[in-house]
């Protein structure tokens, strides 16, 4: 699929083999039992490289798989509250939200209103502020309180420093077990 008449050839170990006609570059690739791959089409002359293309693609997919393994998907978890929640229940929900944030997940705190409770959204805002006060040392507000129908939401994200600390603690525990 290479259309240029002349190419700059680069060897398998990144050594420069010089500028040569395309047919000669193909002969060199065939002689070494390698593929001729165009690396920089826009260069003058285009740059081609000698490589085992199948092996290259295999290593790329392997590297991508490893990168995906090390990524942690940040999930959005939801904690639901009612405006007339009791003190103990509120503290239990706050502890659960704190553990989710420490695990690196985002937390959506939702206040659900029913019936006449809809006429007093300020009670829900006070409750969200109280939750934020409890969690402010380990989280930041990603989305300010918004009202959608009979619900009031706020989204909290874990602070980066907390994630780093949590990872270090997990590594220490794994080292202690080993």
Helices and strands as residue ranges (DSSP letters): E 6-10, E 16-21, H 22-31, E 35-40, E 46-51, H 53-70, E 76-82, H 87-102, E 106-112, G 115-119, H 121-135, E 139-148, E 151-158, H 160-177
